Amino acid sequence: MADNALSLLRAINWPRNSSPLLTAPLLDWLMEADSMTRRFERHCQRVTVNLLRERFIGAEEAGEDAALLPEESQYWLREIELCGDGVPWLVARTLVPESIINGPEQKLQQLGTVPLGRYLFATSTLTRDFIDVGYSAELWGRRSRLRLAGKPLLLTELFLPPSPLYASLKAK
């Protein structure tokens, strides 16, 4: 399932115009400004991370996402599943320019099974430039360029069918 979910994540369509399918309950999830980890914690007993892949990749493998970050020859890539009570709810890809992984930001390479949100949202130096909303195979996703102490990283998330995002849509 993880490989298929990562393929869908990489294939997200980022439309330029707002879709009529973007209802208020859906936007409430997709435009969440706080940590998605915290949001998920309100819907389960325990949020965990399945680490799928992390390593340096070249600009060509980073693809079009690299255009949203400073030009580098390498980027730190981290791909994970974020699970609620052991069930994958979200697959995420973090892309970090190699040049910013120094000093305190080296912790981005050492997160292991710690959710990214627990690290990022624990600092007062975090800002967000934007949130783009997209979809892939009828699943909703978002990407954000975040800045940690002014240094950019790109986070792309795809909400999987068991996610509480979809349960909240059915409840409305």
RODO-2510 file (C-alpha; in nm, 4 decimals, decimal comma):
residues 172
     n   res          X          Y          Z
     1     m     0,0000     0,0000     0,0000
     2     a     0,2814     0,2415     0,0844
     3     d     0,4346     0,2242    -0,2663
     4     n     0,0967     0,2884    -0,4273
     5     a     0,0299     0,5780    -0,1882
     6     l     0,3695     0,7314    -0,2676
     7     s     0,2947     0,7022    -0,6406
     8     l    -0,0345     0,8843    -0,5855
     9     l     0,1422     1,1486    -0,3752
    10     r     0,3917     1,2142    -0,6561
    11     a     0,1047     1,2381    -0,9072
    12     i    -0,1000     1,5040    -0,7246
    13     n    -0,2620     1,7506    -0,9628
    14     w    -0,2257     2,1090    -0,8390
    15     p    -0,5049     2,3018    -1,0165
    16     r    -0,4606     2,6767    -1,0500
    17     n    -0,8251     2,7556    -0,9829
    18     s    -1,0348     2,6598    -0,6856
    19     s    -1,2564     2,3550    -0,7333
    20     p    -1,6288     2,3559    -0,6505
    21     l    -1,5564     2,0270    -0,4699
    22     l    -1,3662     2,2215    -0,2022
    23     t    -1,6383     2,2431     0,0594
    24     a    -1,5985     2,4181     0,3941
    25     p    -1,5431     2,0883     0,5866
    26     l    -1,2798     1,9805     0,3353
    27     l    -1,1023     2,3167     0,3432
    28     d    -1,1087     2,3043     0,7225
    29     w    -0,8752     2,0045     0,6985
    30     l    -0,6698     2,1014     0,3948
    31     m    -0,5960     2,4552     0,5096
    32     e    -0,5064     2,3511     0,8662
    33     a    -0,2378     2,5960     0,9759
    34     d    -0,1373     2,3998     1,2854
    35     s     0,0299     2,0596     1,2961
    36     m    -0,1600     1,7801     1,1180
    37     t    -0,0136     1,5462     1,3802
    38     r    -0,1966     1,7431     1,6507
    39     r    -0,5148     1,7396     1,4449
    40     f    -0,4944     1,3628     1,4025
    41     e    -0,4312     1,3170     1,7755
    42     r    -0,7843     1,4455     1,8379
    43     h    -0,9183     1,1459     1,6416
    44     c    -0,7216     0,8534     1,7850
    45     q    -0,5326     0,7264     2,0879
    46     r    -0,1870     0,7350     1,9284
    47     v    -0,0243     0,8870     1,6190
    48     t     0,2805     0,7020     1,4867
    49     v     0,5144     0,7219     1,1886
    50     n     0,6123     0,4457     0,9482
    51     l     0,9364     0,5636     0,7928
    52     l     0,9310     0,4632     0,4262
    53     r     1,2427     0,6294     0,2909
    54     e     1,4938     0,8977     0,3801
    55     r     1,8101     0,9910     0,1982
    56     f     1,9695     1,2572    -0,0175
    57     i     1,8394     1,2794    -0,3732
    58     g     1,9516     1,4810    -0,6741
    59     a     1,7600     1,7738    -0,8175
    60     e     1,6342     1,5610    -1,1070
    61     e     1,4712     1,3111    -0,8685
    62     a     1,3186     1,5986    -0,6696
    63     g     1,1329     1,6880    -0,9887
    64     e     0,9087     1,9928    -1,0127
    65     d     0,9049     2,0286    -0,6322
    66     a     1,2632     2,1555    -0,6529
    67     a     1,1335     2,4674    -0,8316
    68     l     0,9632     2,5702    -0,5062
    69     l     1,2931     2,5622    -0,3151
    70     p     1,6368     2,7176    -0,3589
    71     e     1,8314     2,5491    -0,6385
    72     e     2,0597     2,2791    -0,4997
    73     s     2,2410     1,9752    -0,6335
    74     q     2,0957     1,7631    -0,3503
    75     y     1,7896     1,7589    -0,1262
    76     w     1,7134     1,5624     0,1877
    77     l     1,4070     1,3471     0,1212
    78     r     1,1883     1,1926     0,3902
    79     e     0,8795     0,9884     0,3007
    80     i     0,6520     0,8551     0,5726
    81     e     0,3095     0,7226     0,6570
    82     l     0,1383     0,9005     0,9456
    83     c    -0,0866     0,6532     1,1247
    84     g    -0,3726     0,6850     1,3697
    85     d    -0,3886     0,3826     1,6009
    86     g    -0,1727     0,1886     1,3533
    87     v    -0,3825     0,2690     1,0440
    88     p    -0,2130     0,4790     0,7711
    89     w    -0,4054     0,8067     0,7421
    90     l    -0,1607     1,0155     0,5440
    91     v     0,1492     0,9726     0,3329
    92     a     0,3945     1,2627     0,3336
    93     r     0,7071     1,3735     0,1550
    94     t     0,9448     1,6318     0,2979
    95     l     1,2083     1,7904     0,0773
    96     v     1,4848     1,9990     0,2350
    97     p     1,7661     2,1781     0,0477
    98     e     2,1009     2,0309     0,1497
    99     s     2,2475     2,3726     0,2331
   100     i     2,0007     2,4373     0,5152
   101     i     2,0756     2,1144     0,6989
   102     n     2,3291     2,2625     0,9353
   103     g     2,3206     2,3780     1,2933
   104     p     1,9878     2,3076     1,4633
   105     e     1,8275     2,2066     1,1301
   106     q     2,0434     1,8894     1,1263
   107     k     1,7683     1,7417     1,3432
   108     l     1,5587     1,7150     1,0263
   109     q     1,7840     1,4221     0,9259
   110     q     1,7480     1,2540     1,2639
   111     l     1,3709     1,2460     1,3161
   112     g     1,3357     0,8733     1,2543
   113     t     0,9814     0,7821     1,3640
   114     v     0,9112     1,1215     1,5249
   115     p     0,6391     1,3093     1,3333
   116     l     0,7747     1,6146     1,1514
   117     g     0,4994     1,8271     1,3081
   118     r     0,6226     1,7502     1,6587
   119     y     0,9603     1,8943     1,5666
   120     l     0,8517     2,1880     1,3494
   121     f     0,5647     2,3173     1,5592
   122     a     0,7711     2,3067     1,8784
   123     t     0,9743     2,6051     1,7572
   124     s     0,8742     2,9687     1,7474
   125     t     1,0765     3,0231     1,4281
   126     l     0,8319     2,8321     1,2031
   127     t     0,6389     3,0188     0,9344
   128     r     0,4385     2,9004     0,6330
   129     d     0,4582     3,0662     0,2910
   130     f     0,1577     2,8926     0,1345
   131     i    -0,0686     2,5879     0,1211
   132     d    -0,1608     2,4474    -0,2214
   133     v    -0,4538     2,2055    -0,2455
   134     g    -0,4591     1,9207    -0,4964
   135     y    -0,5938     1,5752    -0,5656
   136     s    -0,4802     1,2386    -0,6969
   137     a    -0,7132     0,9486    -0,7785
   138     e    -0,9983     1,1066    -0,5805
   139     l    -0,7762     1,1574    -0,2763
   140     w    -0,7050     1,5058    -0,1443
   141     g    -0,3612     1,6426    -0,0758
   142     r    -0,1801     1,9605     0,0100
   143     r     0,1690     2,1009    -0,0068
   144     s     0,3231     2,3736     0,2012
   145     r     0,6471     2,5615     0,1888
   146     l     0,7464     2,6049     0,5497
   147     r     1,0346     2,8089     0,6831
   148     l     1,2326     2,7086     0,9867
   149     a     1,4337     3,0090     1,1052
   150     g     1,3751     3,1532     0,7579
   151     k     1,5070     2,8410     0,5806
   152     p     1,2601     2,6745     0,3401
   153     l     1,1427     2,3152     0,3185
   154     l     0,8576     2,1625     0,1226
   155     l     0,6007     1,9291     0,2775
   156     t     0,3550     1,7406     0,0548
   157     e     0,0770     1,5342     0,2152
   158     l    -0,1841     1,2983     0,0683
   159     f    -0,4795     1,1967     0,2839
   160     l    -0,5471     0,8228     0,2566
   161     p    -0,9052     0,6780     0,2544
   162     p    -0,9121     0,5838     0,6285
   163     s    -0,8173     0,9420     0,7265
   164     p    -1,0607     1,1274     0,9518
   165     l    -1,0723     1,3950     0,6805
   166     y    -1,3011     1,1703     0,4746
   167     a    -1,5066     1,0588     0,7757
   168     s    -1,5746     1,4240     0,8551
   169     l    -1,7004     1,4787     0,4991
   170     k    -1,9442     1,1877     0,5269
   171     a    -2,0722     1,3180     0,8587
   172     k    -2,1765     1,6530     0,7074
***
